[in-house]
Amino acid sequence: MKKIESRSLKVFIVISGFLVFLYLMMTPSRGARALPDERAAPALAAGSTAYLSDMGRPIGVAADRETLSALNAAVMAKDRKAYERLFQNGRAFLVQDRVKLVVLDFEANSAQVRFLDGYHSGKAGWGVREWLKSSP
């Protein structure tokens, strides 16, 4: 009797674990980015002052829209050489997290910005719209 109960318990635990796994895989992420963020880009418009932030990491910015697409493609393909080549060729540059900027334009999931402080002050570029915040 104990052996049957023990086996039934093991089967129950395995099935329960599998169902929890399926549930987690089928539901949207519950991470910080899944929650509405009042500082996120949708509240911003062209001409707004904003900050570029990616959780404390330096951020790659493209000189133009085509380069931003190339940066995204390199990241998605995990092609480190292609990614680095864009920076070496001067088509992309890094900015510090929470750098102040003015939004020039939006297009789909990207934003054209001009930096107001930091090493690249006065320089314009294209970045990921999701990383724009209305406050630092």
TALINFEN-V606758 format. One record per pair of residues at least 12 apart in sequence whose C-alpha atoms are under 8 Angstrom apart, sorted by the first residue. I is the first residue (numbers start at 1). J is the second residue. D is the distance in Angstrom with one decimal. If there is no record, write none. Layout:
i=I j=J d=D
i=I j=J d=D
This chain:
i=39 j=133 d=4.9
i=39 j=134 d=5.0
i=39 j=135 d=6.4
i=40 j=130 d=6.7
i=40 j=131 d=7.4
i=40 j=132 d=6.1
i=40 j=133 d=4.8
i=40 j=134 d=6.7
i=41 j=129 d=6.3
i=41 j=130 d=6.0
i=41 j=131 d=7.3
i=41 j=132 d=5.1
i=41 j=133 d=5.7
i=41 j=134 d=7.1
i=43 j=134 d=7.8
i=44 j=134 d=7.0
i=45 j=103 d=7.0
i=45 j=105 d=7.9
i=46 j=102 d=7.8
i=46 j=103 d=5.0
i=46 j=104 d=5.1
i=46 j=105 d=5.2
i=46 j=106 d=7.2
i=47 j=102 d=6.0
i=47 j=103 d=5.3
i=47 j=104 d=5.8
i=48 j=102 d=5.6
i=48 j=103 d=5.5
i=49 j=100 d=7.2
i=49 j=101 d=5.7
i=49 j=102 d=4.4
i=49 j=103 d=6.4
i=49 j=134 d=7.1
i=50 j=100 d=5.9
i=50 j=101 d=5.4
i=50 j=102 d=6.0
i=50 j=103 d=7.0
i=50 j=132 d=6.4
i=50 j=133 d=5.6
i=50 j=134 d=4.7
i=50 j=135 d=6.4
i=50 j=136 d=8.0
i=51 j=98 d=5.1
i=51 j=99 d=5.4
i=51 j=100 d=4.6
i=51 j=101 d=5.8
i=51 j=132 d=5.6
i=51 j=133 d=5.1
i=51 j=134 d=6.2
i=51 j=135 d=6.3
i=51 j=136 d=5.9
i=52 j=97 d=6.2
i=52 j=98 d=5.0
i=52 j=99 d=5.6
i=52 j=100 d=6.8
i=52 j=101 d=7.4
i=52 j=131 d=5.5
i=52 j=132 d=4.7
i=52 j=133 d=6.2
i=53 j=97 d=4.9
i=53 j=98 d=4.8
i=53 j=99 d=7.4
i=53 j=131 d=5.2
i=53 j=132 d=6.3
i=53 j=133 d=6.8
i=53 j=136 d=7.7
i=54 j=97 d=6.4
i=54 j=131 d=5.8
i=55 j=97 d=7.4
i=56 j=97 d=5.3
i=56 j=98 d=7.7
i=57 j=96 d=7.1
i=57 j=97 d=5.8
i=58 j=94 d=6.2
i=58 j=95 d=5.6
i=58 j=96 d=4.7
i=58 j=97 d=5.3
i=59 j=94 d=5.4
i=59 j=95 d=5.3
i=59 j=96 d=6.3
i=59 j=97 d=6.5
i=60 j=92 d=6.6
i=60 j=93 d=5.7
i=60 j=94 d=4.6
i=60 j=95 d=6.6
i=60 j=127 d=7.4
i=61 j=92 d=5.5
i=61 j=93 d=5.4
i=61 j=94 d=6.0
i=61 j=95 d=7.2
i=61 j=125 d=6.1
i=61 j=126 d=5.7
i=61 j=127 d=5.1
i=62 j=91 d=6.1
i=62 j=92 d=4.3
i=62 j=93 d=6.5
i=62 j=125 d=5.4
i=62 j=126 d=5.0
i=62 j=127 d=6.4
i=63 j=91 d=5.4
i=63 j=92 d=5.6
i=63 j=93 d=7.8
i=63 j=124 d=7.1
i=63 j=125 d=4.6
i=63 j=126 d=6.2
i=64 j=91 d=7.7
i=64 j=125 d=6.2
i=64 j=126 d=5.9
i=65 j=126 d=6.2
i=67 j=86 d=7.6
i=67 j=91 d=6.4
i=67 j=92 d=7.1
i=68 j=126 d=6.5
i=68 j=127 d=6.9
i=70 j=83 d=8.0
i=71 j=83 d=6.0
i=71 j=86 d=7.4
i=95 j=118 d=7.8
i=95 j=119 d=7.7
i=95 j=120 d=7.3
i=96 j=118 d=7.8
i=98 j=136 d=5.6
i=99 j=115 d=7.3
i=99 j=116 d=7.8
i=99 j=117 d=6.6
i=99 j=118 d=6.8
i=100 j=115 d=6.1
i=100 j=116 d=5.5
i=100 j=117 d=5.9
i=101 j=113 d=6.3
i=101 j=114 d=5.5
i=101 j=115 d=4.2
i=101 j=116 d=4.9
i=101 j=117 d=7.3
i=102 j=114 d=5.4
i=102 j=115 d=6.5
i=102 j=116 d=7.0
i=106 j=129 d=7.6
i=109 j=128 d=6.2
i=109 j=129 d=5.2
i=109 j=130 d=7.2
i=110 j=126 d=6.6
i=110 j=127 d=5.6
i=110 j=128 d=4.6
i=110 j=129 d=4.5
i=110 j=130 d=7.9
i=111 j=126 d=5.5
i=111 j=127 d=5.5
i=111 j=128 d=6.2
i=111 j=129 d=5.1
i=112 j=124 d=7.1
i=112 j=125 d=5.6
i=112 j=126 d=4.4
i=112 j=127 d=6.5
i=113 j=125 d=5.5
i=113 j=126 d=6.2
i=113 j=127 d=7.5
